[in-house]
């Protein structure tokens, strides 16, 4: 069983705090509404009886003690007699109550005070005055029945029932407090249950624990209002700094092996690999390298949309021998060292084109002209295109989106790339929600915030 740290527990609760607070408010509100507006108040009063009159104790000590022991034994017998039909039917008749025998029994409770000769008749009713009448009348009828059945006069009333001032039920504040605690407990249970069911990548530890690959970059989640090319539009932003960190990490990870052509892929769709590819290429070009970004996703290309340029002509035209490379390598405005080759018309056989000798020769020729070549490829977990490309490139990067990428899908993507003996360099953790200080980004937040203040 996997261990979870106190810090992770705290951020799990923080993540689901909205739901927990909602359950707290709903449970407290519902309990208050039921207590104040639905439940009828109930009042309780009591009368106290003692077995044995004062005249019974005027003899010597031995007789007094024996009488006390006898009376204590009779208390339990009297307790049963109080709730017998002989007593309850008389009380109902005397007070002209429209109650059944069982209903009456539920209103009257007999408490025997341990090791004493005291009997306490407790009556609960929605009407305080009726509760008093039932308690006093029950005591009177009970004493009459004792005289009739047992032919003794050893019971007297100590305290008559008094009119209760406040209801004993419901207790709104107590009910609301209990409901609030239960609401929070249910919310916490749901939070951890949902996290248990959630098999997505959530923290850097998930990558290291389940995928066993190094994390080369951690990209914060960008505001939806901003363009995807944030490294070009806002070079001083925390996101831009994260791509510069990625650039540095990749340079240090390939000291013993020259890496000029990199395939960028993911295990599934919508994980941000095209945006990562474009911004990574821009950060490389900003560092003075001559960079080519090639849109190799010939099924659902996205790079041309990021740059808002038509992909009517591109890679497929080059591979089919219809166009020259120099004619289709677009220069990126504002980034002098960056050229882009878009996908071109979508072919019916993408895998065959990307695995052709023409593609291999194209990459080899481009390596002589460019310092770095970034290939944006389709998700490796869906099609074989990326696995094919990884065999002709120097390295492969896997993009994983926090809270979106399934752990098992990520494992499957790694296995596919390992089967073709790809140089799997590491993982880029994308879409880290730093703005809400989620526990996903705990290890990176202060670092990015430092640069974000410039």
N, C-alpha and C positions, 0 to 999 in steps of 0.2 A: 504493500500500500504506500502511495506517495505521501511524503511529508509536506506540510504546508506551514509556512512561517507565520508568526504573529503579524508581521507587516502585511503579508498577503491577505490574512483574515481581515485586517483593518480596511484595506482597500477594496476587498470584495464587498464589505458592508457599505463602504462609501459609494461604490458603484451602484448598489441597489437601494441607497438611502431614500430615494424618491418613492419607490414602491413600499418600503417599510413605513415611511411616514404616512403614506396614503392609507395603508391598512390600519395604522394607529388612529388616524382621524376618523375613518369610517367606523371602526369598532367602537370607539368612544362615543361618537355621535349616535350610532344605532342604539347603544346601551342607554345613553341618556334619553333618547326619544322614547324608548320602550319604558324606561323607569318612570319618566315624568308624565307621559301621555297615554300609555296603554295599560300598564299594570295598575290595579286598584290598590290603594293603601290598606294595610291590615294593622289592626290594633290588638294589643295583648294586655290582659290583666290577670290577676290571680287572687285566690283566697286561700288562707292557710288554716289547716285543721290540726288539732292535737288529740291523740288517742290517750285518754286518761285524764280525769278531772282532778282538781286540787284536793278534793276530799278523799281521793284514793290514796293519798300519800300522808295521812295523819297517823298511821300506825308506826310500829317500830321499824328499825332499819331493814331487817331481814325480809319483812313482808313488803316493804316499799321496793326493795331491789327485785323481788320476785314479780311484783306487779309490773315493774318497768320492763323486765325481760319479756313477760307475757304480752304486754302492749306492743312492744317492738315487733314481735312475731305476728301480731294481728294486723300490723300496718300493711303488709303485702296483701293480706286477704281483703282488707278494706279498699286497697288500690284497685283490685279487680272488681269489687262491688260498685265502685263509683261509675265505671263504664259499662255496667250491666244494663240489660234492657229494662229491668225493673226500675232503675233510676232514670235512665235517659228518656224512656217513654213518658214518665211522669213529668219531667222537666219540659219536654216538648209540649205536652198537653197543658200544663200550667201556664206556660208563656205563650201558648197559641202559636207555635212556630211551624212554619211550612218547611220542615226539614225531615229528611229520612234518617234512619238510625245510623247508617254509615257516615253520612255527612256530619251529623252531630258528633260522632266519635272522633272525626278528624279535627273538629274545632276544640275538643276538650282533651287535655293531656294531664296525666296524673304523675307527679314527681314525688318519689319517696326519698326523703332526706336520710342518707345512710347513718346507721347507728343512732337514730333519734326516733321519737314518736310523732314526727311531723309529717303531714301529708299536704302537698301543695297542689291545688287545682288550678291549672293554667288554661285560659280560654283565649282563643284567637278568632277575631271576626273583623269584617270590613267596617262594621258599625261599633264604635267604642262603647256606646250606651248599651247595645245588645250584648256585648261581651261581658259587661258588668252584671247585667241581669242574669245571664246564663251561669256565670261563676257563683253568684250568691244563691240562686235558686237550686243549683246542683248541690251545694253544700247543705242546704236545708233538707232537700229530698233525701240526700244520702244519710243524714243523721236519723231521719224518720225510718228509713229502711233498716238501719242497723238496730234500732229499737224493735222494729217489727220482726226481723228475722233472728237476731241474736239475743234479743231481750236484754240488752245492756244499754247503759247510758254513760258511756265513758268517752264521748267525743264532744269537743267544744271548738268553736270558731275562735281563732286567735286574731286573724286579720280579715276583714271583709274586703271584697274587691273594690278598687278605686278606679275612677274614670281616667283612662290613659290620656295624656296630653299629646303625645307624638306617636305616629305609626312606627311599628318595628320593621315593616316591609312596605314597599321596596326601599333600599338604601342607595339612592342614585349615585352619590359620590363613590361609595365602595364598589358598586356595580361598574361604574365607568372606569375606575382604577383597575379592576380585575380585567375588564374587556380590553383596556389599553395594553396591559402586560401580555395578554393572550395575543392581541393583534401584532405586537412587536415580535413575540416568539414565532408566530406563524410567518411573519415577514422574513425573519432571519432564516427559518427553515427553508422557505421557498428560495431565498437567495442562494444558499449553499447547495440546494438541490438543483437549481438551474445551472450553477457553475459546474456541478458534477456531471450533468448531462451535456454541457457545452464542451465539445471536443476540438474546438478551434485553438489556433495558436494565440496565446494571450500575453505571454511574457518572454523575454530573452531566454529564461531558464527552460521554457518549453522546447525551444529550438535545440539547445544543448542537450537536454534530457532525452528527447524523443528522436530527433533527427541526427544528432551527433555531428553537426557541422558548425564551423565558426560563423559568427555574425560580423559581417564586414561593414554593415551600415544600418543605421536606425533612422528612418525618415518620418518626421512628424506629420500628422494629418493636416492637410491644407484646408483653409476656408473655402467652401464651395463657391463663394463669390469671386475668388481669385482665379487667374489663368493657371493652366497646368505648368506653364514654363516659368516657374517662380524664380529659378536661378538667373534668368535673364532679366526679369522685371524687377526683382528685389534682391540683389546680391548679398545684402547684409542681414537678411532674415534668418531665423534659426533653421528653416528648411534648407536654405542655400548653404548654410554652414554644414549641415548634415551631409550634403552631397560632396562638399570639399573633404569632409572626414572620410567618406566612402572612397573618394579618389585616392587619398593618402593611404588608407588601409589596403587597397588593391595593389598599390605600388610596392608596399612593404611585403605583401603576401607573395609576390612573384619575383623576389630578388634572384633566386637561383634559376629561374626559367623566364624567358622573355614571353610576355603576354601582350600581343598587339591586336588580336581579334577576340572579342568577347561576345558570347551569346547570352542574352538576357531572356529568361523565361520564367514561368510560374507553374504551379500545379493545377490551377484552374483559372477561369475568366474573372474579370473585374477586380483583379488584385493590384492593378496599377503598374504593371510591368512596362507599358509603353511610356507612361509619364516618367517613370524612373529612368528608362533608357534615354529619353530626350534630355532630361535634366542632368543626368550623368555625363552625357556627351557634351553638353554646354559647359559643365564645370571643368572637363578636361581641356576644352578649347580655351577657356578663360585662363588656364594655367600655361598657355603658350604652345600646346601641342596641336598638330594638324590632325583633325578628327573627322571621320566619316560616320554618319548615322545612317544605317540601312534598314529600311522597313521590310523585314522578311516575313511578316505575317500576311500571307497571301490568301487568308480566309476572311478575317475581320480586321483589316488594318486600321490603326488609330493615329499613327504618328502624323500623317498629313492633316488630320483634323486639329491636332495641337498647334501646328504651324499655320493652319488655315490656308493650305495650298492644295490645289487639285492634284490627284494622283492618277490622272488619265494616262500618264506615261511614266514608266519607271523600271523597276527591276525585271519584271516579266518581259518587257520590250528588249532589255539588254540580253537576257538569257535566250530569247528567241532569235537574236541576231538582227533585230530590226533597228536598233539605235546604238550609238556609241556611248561609252560611259561618260565622257566629258560633256556630252550634250544634255545628259539627264541628272547630273550631280548639281543640285540647287545649292547656291550659297546662302547661308542664313544671314539675314539682315541684322546688323548689330554685333555679330560674332564672326570676325574675319576668318578664323581658322576652322570653322565648322561648315562642312558640306553634307547634304542630305540626299539620299536616293530613296524615293518613295516606292510603293509596291507596284504601281501600274495596274493595268486591267487584271482582274482576278481570274486565274486559270482554272480549268477543271481538274488539273492534276498537280496541286502544289507540292506534294511530297516528292514526286518524280523530278520536278524542276529544281527543287532545293538540293536534291541528292545527285544531280547530274554532274558530269565532268565539267560542263560549262560553268557551274557555280563554283566548283573547286578552283578552276583556273582564274575566275573573276576575283575570288578572295586572294589568291596568291599574287595576282597583278596589283591589286589595291594595297597590299601590305608594303609594296615598294614605294608607294606614293604617300601613304598616310602613316602617322605615328600610332594612332589608335583607331580601330574600327569596331563600332558597336552594332550588333545585329539584334533588332527587336523581333523576337520569334513568338509563335503561338504557344499556348499553354501545353506543356509537355504531358500533362495528365490526360489530355483530350485527344491529341493527334501526335503522330510520330515526327512531325516537321522539325521540332526543336532537338529531338534526339539525333536526327540526321545532321543538322547543322553543327551540333556539338562535336561531331567527329572531325570536322574540318576547321574548327576554331581552336584557339589556344586555351580558352577557359570558358566556363559557364557559371552564370550567377542565377540563383533561384530567388524570386521575389515572393515574400509571404506577407499577407495583409493581416494585421492584428484584429482578432475578433471575426475574421472571415475565412481564413485558410484552415481547412480541416487537417488535423494532425495526420490521419491515415492517408489522405490524399498527398500530403507532403512526403510521407514515407514512400509512397508509391512512385512519386516523381523522382525521388532520389534513386530508387532501385532501377528505374528505367534508364537513367543517365549512367549509372554505374555499369549496367549491362553492356552499353556501347563504349565503355571505358572513357567516358568524358572526364575532362579535368574539372571536377566540381570544386570551384574555389570557395564557395560559401553562400551565405544567405543574406539578403537585404530585407530587414524587417520594416515594412511599410505601413503607413496610415496609423501611426501611434498617436492616440488622442491626448496630446499634452495639454490642451487648453483647459480641460476640466480636471486636470491633475489626477487622471485615472491611475489605478495601480499598474496598468499596463506600462506606463511610461515612467514609473517611479525612479528608475536608475538613470534616466536621461534628462529629467526635467530641469534640474538646476544648471546643467551644462548648457542646454539650449537657451535657457532664460538669460544666461550671462551674455551670450552673443546678441540676443534679441533686444538688449537695452542700448545698443550702440546707435 
